[in-house]
Amino acid sequence: MMATSHAVCGAVIAIAVKEPILALPLALASHFACDALPHIGLDEYGGHNKKPGLFHKILIIDAVLLTLFVVFLLASGASWLVFACLFLAGAPDFVWAYQYVIIEKIKKTKIATQNTFNQFHTDIQWYQKLRGAYFELPFTVTLLYIVTKNL
């Protein structure tokens, strides 16, 4: 899923659960639950390396939306728990960012084999296609509505 979708999901968890001892691990676990849902991706084109222009456009749109969401939360006076859950809900994707930016782009190296975590993270994402937007966007808008009504 897009980082914005993960972040909004994490914020909903923080708002609904309110207890850090429960909300924080739930936010982290939500990442994998969300990745198991149909979502935006480029699998039908062979992944991000086959369509780098489209991939970069999706990243830019996601970065803008995520920034707007964080600004909204700051302006709304959201609690530290909302921001912590937002961060944890997206944190597992930092591995992909590291792999894409550092390994593939800077070092110009391909990862030969994936560790167990990365393999699991890859395997649960069974539907990453542009048509995944038909599920991911309404899902995220619904969660965003919940956030705006409960802050």
N, C-alpha and C positions, 0 to 999 in steps of 0.2 A: 504494500500500500504506500501511498504517498506519505511523506513525513507529516503533512498537515492532518491527514486522517488519523494517524497514530496519536498525534498531539491532542486533537480534539477528544479522542477516545480516552486518553489519560486524564484529561481535565474532567470529563464526565465521571470517571471513577472517583476522582478526588472529591467532587461535589456530592456524589451519592453516598460514598462510604464514610468519609470524614475522619476515620481512625487511621492514622499513619501506619500502624503495625499491620493493618489489612490492605489499605489502599496502595501502598508502595509495591508490595509483591504482585498485587492484582494488576497494577498498571504495567509492570514488566511482562507479566503473563499475557496481558491483552495484546501485546505486540504479535505474539505467535498466533493467537486466536484470529486476529484481524488478517494476518498474512494467509491464513487458511481459507479466507473468503475470496471470492472473485474480485480482482482489482486491476487497476491500470498497470500495464507492463508492455513489453515489446517481444514477448516470446514468439509470437507468430512471424516476426521479422528476423528471428535469430538472435534476439537480445540487443543490448545497448551498443555492442561493438559493430553491429551491422547497420544500425541507423543512428549514428552519433548525433546528427543534427536534430532529429526528433527527440532523442533522449535529452539533449541539452535544453530544448524548449520546454519539455516536461519538468525538468529540474528547476528552470527559472520560474515557471508558473508556480511550482510547489514552494519555492523559496519566498516568493512574494506573498502567497497566501499564508504561509506559516508566520512570516513577519507581521502581517496584518493581524493575525490571530493573537500573537504575543502582545502586540501594542494594545489590542482590545482588552486583553486580560490585565495588563498593567494599568490601563485607564479605569478599569472596573474595580481595581483594588483586590484582585484575586489573592488568595492566601498562598503561602509558601508551599503548601501541600499540592495545590493545583499545578504550580510550576515544577515541583519535584516529580509528580505523576506524569506530567507532560513530557519531561525529560526521559524518564524511565520507559515510557510507552514507545519512544522512538529509539532508545539507546541501542538495541540489537542491530540496527541498520548502520551504526558507526563502523561495523566490521566491513560492510560493503563500501562505504565511503573510503575507508583506509585502503581497501583492496583496489578500488577503481583509481583513486587519486595517486596514492603513493606507489603501489606496485605496478599498475598498468601504465599510468601516464608519466610518472617521473622516472621510475626505474626501467620502464619499457619491458617488463617481465610478465609472463603469464603464470598463474598459480597452477602447478601441476596437479596437486591433489588437495582436497578440502579436508579440514579437520572435522571431527564428529559434529560439533556445533554448527559449522557452516553447512554441512551436508543436511542436517536436520532442518535448518533454516531454508535451505533450497527446496527440499522435498515437500514441505508443507505448502509451498506456493504453487499449487497445481493449476491455477488459472490467472496468468499475468498477460493480459491482452489489452489492446486499446478498448475493446468492447467491455472490458471490466469496469470502465467508467459508468456504465449503465447501472451497476450495483454500487460502486464506491462513492460516487457523487451524491446520490440520494441518502446513502448511509451516513456520510459525513455531514450533510446539511441537516439531517435529523438530529444527530448528536450536537451539532452547533446550536440548533434551536434549544435543546435541553440546557446547554451551557448558558446561553443568553437569558433564559428564563429563570435560572437558579443562582445566578451570581449576585 
